[in-house]
Amino acid sequence: MITTGISGTKTVKNKFENIAENEKVSLDTLAELTGFPKEFIQDELGLISDQITLKNLRTNMLKYLESVTSSAT
């Protein structure tokens, strides 16, 4: 399992605070900020593009978390 520590989560939040909802973020940047490999992010979220808006990232993350938690029970 890949994790980012609590301090890593705070750093990611600070980096994304100034990005608008519909502004695109590269998956390379997202991978660097989160510590997750780009390919892992693409595969787990079912992404094709190398960029994603924060709004779409949140939507895809919610779907991912719901699928993971529902299959675990």
N, C-alpha and C positions, 0 to 999 in steps of 0.2 A: 504494500500500500504506500502511496506517495502522499506525504503531508507537508504542509508549511506550518511552522510554529505559530503561536499566538502573535508574536512580534511580526512575523511575516504577513499575517492577515491585516494587521494595522498598517503596515507599509503599503500593501496593495490598496487598501481603502484610501489612504492619503494620496496615492498616485492617481486614482480615478476620480477624486473629488472635483477636479476642474474640467472633466470631460463631459460634454453635453450628451443627453440621452441618445440622440440620433447621430452623433459623431462616430465614425468608424474607428476601430482600434485593430491593429494588426495582431494576428495570433502569435507572431514572434514576440511582440511586446507583452501580450498577455502571458505567454509562457515564461518570459523572463521575470515578470512581476510575481507570478504565482509559484514558480518552481516546478510546474508541471510541463512535461515535454509537449511541444506543439502538436505532434502526431496523436498524443493521448487526448488532448483537448478536442481535436478534430474528430477522432473516432468516437469518443464517448458522447459528444454532443451532436454527432451526425452532421458536421459542417463540411461544406464543399469549398467555400471561399476562404481566402487567407485573411479576411477582415470580417469584423462583426460589430454592430452597434451595441452600446451598452444595454439598450432596451431588449434587443434580440438575445444578447448574452444572458440576461436575467431570465427571459422566457425559456430559453433552452436549458439553463441550469435548473430551473424549477421542474421542468419535464424530466430531466435526468434524475434529480433527487427523488421525485415521486416514483419513477420506475424502479429505482434501486431500493427504496424503502418498501414498496409494495411487494417486490419479489423476495424480500428478506423475511417477510412474515408468513 
